[in-house]
């Protein structure tokens, strides 16, 4: 076991980074050669569209309340999962305290934030390692989301839907 020099957490000998705080453990043991890699936007030959939604997804979207939204994971870990965005600030990341818990190493602990303001829901990257993408474009500031937009956080590709009048 390796004790993290930053927080004191005990980590497995094979870890390069502390599982508690993310601090590098490279100084405490011989390197395994593993490095942290940046994951680019997932490209796939087939387009993911709202047309391939299940009846349950359509029903969930139709039941959304005003000023709320739904993210439906279409590709990546937990495909088919749904996340409700219904508060002024909704956090997304690998930290268990995030409102949207995305359990994959390609997701930073505090990866992105969804903010409800001015009649829109905005997404903003929280200085994550791999970035946040909207419609396959890396964002560098807050972006207002529209119904049907694709949000990518790590390997998770999610479709964004809002309440309809």
Secondary structure, 3 states (H helix, E strand, C coil): CEECCCCCCEECCCCCECCCCCCECHHHCCCCCCCCCCCCCCCCCCCCCHHHCCHHHHHHHHCCCCCCEEEEEEECCCCCCEEEECCCEEEEECCCCCCEECCCCCCCCCCEEEEEECCEEEEEECCCCCCEEECCEECCCCEECCCCCEEEECCEEEEEEECCC
